[in-house]
Amino acid sequence: MSDRPVKKFLDKLNFDSALQEEATKALETTTSTEEQAIAMTELAASKGYEFTKEELRVEVENRQLEREKRKANGELSDQELEAVAGGFYYPSKESAYCY
C-alpha cells in the first residue's frame, strides 16, 4: 500500500463494506462531479485521510487507466480471479466515484 492518503483511502474503500455504505450515503445527494469529489474528500477527512479533490481525481483516473490496461491485456482483477476460483465477488463501488 502506498503512503499517500488518497491511495490508502481508496484501497480501504474497496474492501470495507461499512465504509462503502457511508460513501454511498454521502454520494446519494450529489448531482455533479464536483459535489461527489467534495463528499468523498469530506468522508475521507472524517476517517483521518487528508487529500485534495485534485488528488482524488488523479488517483481515480490512474486506477481507471490501469484497469483498462489489464482488461486490454486479458488479465483478470483480483476480484474476478477470486470469483472464478470459487470465492465471492462483491463488485466495488469505484465506478460511483468516476469523473
LINURRA-V461845 format. One record per helix or strand of 2 or more residues. SS is the DSSP state (h for helix, s for strand). FROM is the first residue (numbers start at 1). TO is the last residue. If there is no record, write none. Layout:
SS_FROM_TO + SS_FROM_TO
This chain:
h_5_15 + h_17_28 + h_33_46 + h_53_72 + h_78_84 + h_94_97
